[in-house]
Amino acid sequence: MRRIVSLLVAAGLAVSLIALAGPAGAQTSSLSAFCAARLEGNDAQGKAANLAVMNKAVAAAPADILPAMTALRAAYEKKGEKLFNSPAGLALITALDSQVYDKCPGTKVPVTAIDYEFQGMPATLPAGPTNFKFTNNAPKEDHMLVIQKLNAKGETMNLDDILALPEKKANQYLEQTGGAFMYAPAGQTFYSPANLTPGKYFYACFVPQGGKKNGKPHFMLGMKGTFTVQ
Protein backbone atom coordinates (compact mmCIF):
# COMPACT_ATOMS: atom_id res chain seq x y z
CA MET A 1 0.00 0.00 0.00
CA ARG A 2 2.92 2.32 0.55
CA ARG A 3 4.25 4.19 -2.49
CA ILE A 4 7.61 6.00 -2.76
CA VAL A 5 7.68 8.79 -5.31
CA SER A 6 10.50 8.65 -7.85
CA LEU A 7 13.52 10.68 -6.83
CA LEU A 8 13.66 12.30 -10.26
CA VAL A 9 10.23 13.67 -11.16
CA ALA A 10 9.84 14.63 -14.80
CA ALA A 11 6.70 14.43 -16.90
CA GLY A 12 3.44 12.73 -16.08
CA LEU A 13 3.42 13.25 -12.34
CA ALA A 14 1.18 10.57 -10.81
CA VAL A 15 -0.19 10.77 -7.31
CA SER A 16 0.03 7.30 -5.73
CA LEU A 17 -1.66 7.28 -2.37
CA ILE A 18 -2.36 4.90 0.48
CA ALA A 19 -5.74 3.11 0.28
CA LEU A 20 -7.47 1.54 3.21
CA ALA A 21 -10.31 -0.42 1.72
CA GLY A 22 -11.84 -3.85 1.70
CA PRO A 23 -14.82 -5.85 2.83
CA ALA A 24 -16.36 -4.46 5.95
CA GLY A 25 -16.77 -7.69 7.91
CA ALA A 26 -17.91 -7.57 11.51
CA GLN A 27 -17.48 -4.22 13.24
CA THR A 28 -15.45 -4.29 16.46
CA SER A 29 -14.98 -0.55 16.82
CA SER A 30 -11.64 0.42 18.35
CA LEU A 31 -9.85 3.68 17.66
CA SER A 32 -6.50 2.29 18.81
CA ALA A 33 -6.86 -0.77 16.57
CA PHE A 34 -7.89 1.40 13.62
CA CYS A 35 -4.93 3.75 14.10
CA ALA A 36 -2.54 0.81 14.39
CA ALA A 37 -3.91 -0.70 11.19
CA ARG A 38 -3.60 2.64 9.40
CA LEU A 39 0.10 2.76 10.31
CA GLU A 40 0.60 -0.91 9.44
CA GLY A 41 -0.84 -0.21 6.03
CA ASN A 42 2.01 2.14 5.15
CA ASP A 43 4.45 -0.73 4.80
CA ALA A 44 2.28 -3.63 3.66
CA GLN A 45 3.64 -5.30 0.54
CA GLY A 46 1.65 -7.45 -1.87
CA LYS A 47 -2.04 -8.00 -2.41
CA ALA A 48 -2.59 -10.51 0.40
CA ALA A 49 -0.84 -8.35 2.99
CA ASN A 50 -2.66 -5.25 1.81
CA LEU A 51 -6.06 -6.92 2.03
CA ALA A 52 -5.33 -8.23 5.51
CA VAL A 53 -4.46 -4.75 6.77
CA MET A 54 -7.35 -3.11 4.94
CA ASN A 55 -9.78 -5.52 6.55
CA LYS A 56 -8.38 -4.72 9.99
CA ALA A 57 -8.86 -0.99 9.40
CA VAL A 58 -12.43 -1.33 8.14
CA ALA A 59 -13.48 -3.67 10.95
CA ALA A 60 -11.97 -1.44 13.65
CA ALA A 61 -13.08 1.96 12.35
CA PRO A 62 -15.13 3.88 14.96
CA ALA A 63 -18.60 5.06 13.96
CA ASP A 64 -17.50 8.62 13.19
CA ILE A 65 -14.68 7.41 10.92
CA LEU A 66 -16.61 4.59 9.27
CA PRO A 67 -18.44 6.77 6.68
CA ALA A 68 -15.12 7.99 5.24
CA MET A 69 -13.84 4.42 5.21
CA THR A 70 -17.02 3.19 3.54
CA ALA A 71 -16.87 5.84 0.81
CA LEU A 72 -13.23 5.10 0.16
CA ARG A 73 -13.84 1.36 0.03
CA ALA A 74 -16.74 1.68 -2.42
CA ALA A 75 -14.74 3.87 -4.78
CA TYR A 76 -11.67 1.64 -4.49
CA GLU A 77 -13.71 -1.49 -5.24
CA LYS A 78 -15.01 0.17 -8.40
CA LYS A 79 -11.83 1.77 -9.75
CA GLY A 80 -8.94 0.09 -7.96
CA GLU A 81 -5.55 1.79 -7.86
CA LYS A 82 -6.61 4.17 -10.66
CA LEU A 83 -8.76 5.96 -8.12
CA PHE A 84 -5.72 7.45 -6.44
CA ASN A 85 -4.48 9.09 -9.64
CA SER A 86 -7.60 11.26 -9.62
CA PRO A 87 -8.94 14.32 -7.75
CA ALA A 88 -11.74 12.10 -6.43
CA GLY A 89 -9.24 9.71 -4.89
CA LEU A 90 -7.27 12.57 -3.41
CA ALA A 91 -10.44 13.92 -1.81
CA LEU A 92 -11.41 10.55 -0.35
CA ILE A 93 -8.04 9.80 1.23
CA THR A 94 -7.86 13.36 2.56
CA ALA A 95 -11.28 12.96 4.19
CA LEU A 96 -10.08 9.84 5.95
CA ASP A 97 -6.60 10.98 6.98
CA SER A 98 -7.82 14.34 8.27
CA GLN A 99 -9.68 12.31 10.89
CA VAL A 100 -6.59 10.21 11.53
CA TYR A 101 -4.68 13.46 12.17
CA ASP A 102 -7.31 14.72 14.60
CA LYS A 103 -8.10 11.51 16.46
CA CYS A 104 -5.18 9.09 16.35
CA PRO A 105 -2.42 9.34 18.96
CA GLY A 106 1.01 10.67 18.05
CA THR A 107 3.00 13.84 17.51
CA LYS A 108 1.18 16.34 15.31
CA VAL A 109 3.36 18.12 12.75
CA PRO A 110 1.73 20.87 10.66
CA VAL A 111 3.92 21.84 7.70
CA THR A 112 3.25 24.60 5.14
CA ALA A 113 4.60 24.83 1.59
CA ILE A 114 5.15 28.08 -0.27
CA ASP A 115 7.18 28.80 -3.42
CA TYR A 116 9.85 27.37 -2.80
CA GLU A 117 10.14 26.61 0.87
CA PHE A 118 8.80 24.35 3.61
CA GLN A 119 7.72 26.12 6.78
CA GLY A 120 7.26 24.46 10.16
CA MET A 121 9.31 21.30 9.69
CA PRO A 122 11.07 20.64 13.03
CA ALA A 123 14.78 19.87 13.23
CA THR A 124 14.05 17.02 15.64
CA LEU A 125 11.04 14.82 16.35
CA PRO A 126 10.34 12.12 18.93
CA ALA A 127 10.16 8.52 17.78
CA GLY A 128 6.74 6.90 17.45
CA PRO A 129 3.43 7.61 15.70
CA THR A 130 3.53 10.97 13.94
CA ASN A 131 0.68 12.69 12.11
CA PHE A 132 1.66 15.15 9.39
CA LYS A 133 -0.60 17.92 8.07
CA PHE A 134 0.70 19.41 4.83
CA THR A 135 -0.84 22.67 3.61
CA ASN A 136 0.07 24.20 0.26
CA ASN A 137 -0.16 27.99 0.53
CA ALA A 138 1.42 28.62 -2.87
CA PRO A 139 -0.72 30.67 -5.27
CA LYS A 140 -0.46 28.27 -8.24
CA GLU A 141 2.21 25.60 -7.88
CA ASP A 142 1.40 22.09 -6.67
CA HIS A 143 3.76 20.79 -3.99
CA MET A 144 4.55 17.47 -2.36
CA LEU A 145 6.25 16.50 0.86
CA VAL A 146 8.17 13.24 0.61
CA ILE A 147 9.72 12.00 3.85
CA GLN A 148 12.09 9.05 3.86
CA LYS A 149 14.61 7.65 6.31
CA LEU A 150 18.29 7.53 5.42
CA ASN A 151 20.14 4.32 6.18
CA ALA A 152 23.57 4.22 7.83
CA LYS A 153 25.35 4.90 4.53
CA GLY A 154 22.90 7.65 3.65
CA GLU A 155 23.52 9.48 6.91
CA THR A 156 27.14 9.99 5.85
CA MET A 157 26.18 11.37 2.44
CA ASN A 158 25.42 14.94 1.40
CA LEU A 159 21.69 15.18 0.69
CA ASP A 160 22.23 16.98 -2.62
CA ASP A 161 24.43 14.10 -3.79
CA ILE A 162 21.70 11.58 -3.00
CA LEU A 163 19.00 13.63 -4.72
CA ALA A 164 21.14 13.88 -7.85
CA LEU A 165 21.30 10.09 -8.24
CA PRO A 166 18.98 7.93 -10.36
CA GLU A 167 16.32 6.28 -8.23
CA LYS A 168 17.87 2.80 -8.10
CA LYS A 169 21.21 4.17 -6.95
CA ALA A 170 19.62 6.57 -4.49
CA ASN A 171 17.74 3.66 -2.90
CA GLN A 172 21.08 2.29 -1.72
CA TYR A 173 21.11 5.11 0.85
CA LEU A 174 17.46 4.94 1.92
CA GLU A 175 15.33 2.79 4.18
CA GLN A 176 12.33 1.38 2.33
CA THR A 177 9.82 1.57 5.18
CA GLY A 178 8.60 4.16 7.64
CA GLY A 179 8.32 7.26 5.47
CA ALA A 180 5.43 9.41 4.30
CA PHE A 181 4.14 10.97 1.07
CA MET A 182 1.87 14.01 0.81
CA TYR A 183 0.73 15.80 -2.35
CA ALA A 184 -1.32 18.98 -2.23
CA PRO A 185 -2.47 21.15 -5.13
CA ALA A 186 -2.30 24.90 -4.54
CA GLY A 187 -4.59 25.97 -1.71
CA GLN A 188 -5.24 22.45 -0.44
CA THR A 189 -4.20 20.32 2.54
CA PHE A 190 -3.15 16.70 2.69
CA TYR A 191 -2.40 14.41 5.65
CA SER A 192 -0.25 11.39 6.35
CA PRO A 193 0.45 9.31 9.44
CA ALA A 194 3.88 7.70 9.89
CA ASN A 195 5.65 5.61 12.47
CA LEU A 196 9.05 7.26 12.90
CA THR A 197 12.00 5.31 14.28
CA PRO A 198 15.25 6.88 15.58
CA GLY A 199 17.59 8.11 12.88
CA LYS A 200 17.98 10.75 10.20
CA TYR A 201 15.29 11.54 7.63
CA PHE A 202 15.23 13.71 4.53
CA TYR A 203 12.26 15.59 3.11
CA ALA A 204 11.84 17.13 -0.33
CA CYS A 205 9.43 18.25 -3.02
CA PHE A 206 9.89 16.59 -6.42
CA VAL A 207 7.22 18.46 -8.40
CA PRO A 208 8.73 20.10 -11.53
CA GLN A 209 8.55 23.89 -11.60
CA GLY A 210 5.42 25.05 -13.37
CA GLY A 211 4.36 21.44 -13.83
CA LYS A 212 6.43 21.39 -17.00
CA LYS A 213 8.28 18.36 -18.35
CA ASN A 214 11.65 20.10 -18.20
CA GLY A 215 10.95 22.21 -15.11
CA LYS A 216 13.46 22.01 -12.29
CA PRO A 217 12.32 19.79 -9.40
CA HIS A 218 11.35 22.01 -6.49
CA PHE A 219 14.05 20.50 -4.29
CA MET A 220 16.59 22.17 -6.59
CA LEU A 221 14.95 25.50 -5.70
CA GLY A 222 15.27 24.99 -1.96
CA MET A 223 12.46 22.62 -0.96
CA LYS A 224 14.53 20.02 0.85
CA GLY A 225 16.06 19.32 4.23
CA THR A 226 16.66 16.78 6.97
CA PHE A 227 15.45 16.15 10.50
CA THR A 228 16.50 13.77 13.25
CA VAL A 229 14.21 11.41 15.13
CA GLN A 230 15.30 10.67 18.70
N, C-alpha and C positions, 0 to 999 in steps of 0.2 A: 504493500500500500504506500510505502514511502517512495518519493521520487526526488532525485538530486538533479538540479538543473545543470545543464552543460556549462563548463567553465569558460567556454568561448561562445557567447551568444551572437548569432549573426542574423540571418533572415528567418522568417517563419517562426517567431517566438510562440511556443505552445505552453499553456499553463497546465501543468500536471499537478493535481491536488490529491489530498488524502480523502478517501471515501469510507465512511462507516455505513454499511448497508447490508441487508440480508434479511432472511425470514425472521419474523418477529418472535415466534416461539412463545413460551410462557413468560409472563412478566414477573420478575422478582426485583422490583425497584430498589436500587441502591446507588446513591450518588458516588460513593467511594469506588464501587465496582465499575460503574460506568466510566469514571475518570481514569481508572487504571487501564481499562480496555482501550480507551482513546489513546493513551500513551503507548500501550503495547502495539497498537495498530501502526504507529510510525515506522516500526522496524520489521513488520511481518513480511515474509518473502514467499511468493508462490500462492497459487489460487487456494489450496487447502488451508494454509495458514491464515490467509486473509479472511476466508469465510468463517473460520473458527473465531477470530477476533471480532469480526463484524457481528456475529451472532451474540457474542458476549455483550457488546455495547448496546445492541437493540434490546436484549432481554433485561438489562440492568437500568436502562434509561428511566429516570424519574418522570412523573407525569408531566411536569412543565417542560421537560426537554423532549419528550416522546414525539410531539407533533413535528418538530424539526427533523428528528430522526426518520419519522414515517415519510415525510415529504422527500427527503433525500433518498431513502430506500426505493420509493416508487419510481422516482426519476432514474435512479441508477439501474433498476431492473429493466427499464424500458430502453435506455440508451447506452448503458455500460460505461466504459472508460471515456467514450466520446463526450459524455456529459460535462466532464471537467475541463474540456477545451472550449467551453461556451460561457457566455455571461450568466446563463441560467444556473450552470453548475457552480460558478463562482458565488452567486447569490445564496445558493442552498448551503454550501459549506460554510460560508460566512455566518449565516443564520445559526448554524449549529455551534460553530466554534466561538461565537460571541458569548454564548451561554457557558461554554467551557471556561472561557476567560473569567466570567463573572462568578461562577459557582464552584469550580474545581479548586482544590487546594494547590498552593505553590506560589512562588514569587511572581508578582505581576510586573511586567516590563513594557511600558508604553514607549514606542519609538516613532518618531516622525521623520518623513522624507521630504526634502525640498530639492530644488535643482542647485547643486549636486552635492548633497550633504545629508548624512544621518544625524538626527538630533535626539538625545536622550539615551543613547546606548551606554550602559555603565562600563567602567573599566574592569570591574570585578563583579561576580555574581556567586551566590551560594549554590552548592550542588543540590540536586533534587528537582522535583517538578517545577517547571517554569512556564508561565503563560505570557506569550508575546502578543502585543496589540500594535499593529503597524498601520499608521495613518499617512497617506500621501497628500501632502499639502501643496504639491507643485501645481502650477496653473494648467499645464497641458500634458507634461511628460508622465508616462506610466513609470512605476518603480517597483523593484522587488527587493526583498531582504532575504538573502540566503545565508544561513548560519551552519557551519560545519566544523567539526573538531579536527584539529591537527594531530597527527600521530607523533611519536617521539622524534622521527626524522624531520617531520614538518615543523616542529617547534624550533628547530635549529636553522630553518630556512628563512630568507627574506620573503615576506608575503608577496611582493611584486614579482619575484622570481617564480613563485608557485602559480600565480594568476596568469603569467605569460606562457605557461606550458600547455600543450594539448591535453585534453581531458584524461586520457589513459595514463599519461606520465604524471599529471598532477595528482591522480588518485593514489600514487605511491606515497604521498605525504599526508593523506587524509584518512580519518576513520570513516567507515561506511555506515555507521549507525549513530543515532543520538542528536541529529541536527534538526533544522527547521527550514521551511520554505514559505515565504509570504509574497504574494503578488497583488498590488493594488493599483488600479487605474487612477488617474488624477482625481482628487477629491473624495476618494473612497478609503475604507478601512478594512484590513484583513487581520485574521487572528491565527495563531498556531501555538499549541502546547508542545513542550519538549521536556525530556528528562535529561538534565545536564549532569555529567559526571566530571570530577576534577580534571583539570587540564587547560590547554589553550585552544581557543576557538577563533576562527576568522568569520567576518561577515562582509558581504559585498552585494552590489547591484550589478546585474549582467545585462540589463536592457540596453539596446543600442540607442544612441542619442537620436532623438527625433523619430524613433521607430524605423529608421532606414536601414537597409541591408548593409551598407558600408559605414554606418554611424559608429562612433567610438563607444565601447561598452562604458556604462556610467562609472564603473570602478576606476577607469582610467582618468576620470574627471574628479576623482576624490571620494567616491562613495565606497569606501572600504575601511577596514580596521580589524582590530583583534580585541578580545577580552579574555580574562582568566576566570575560571571557575574553581572555587576553593571549597 
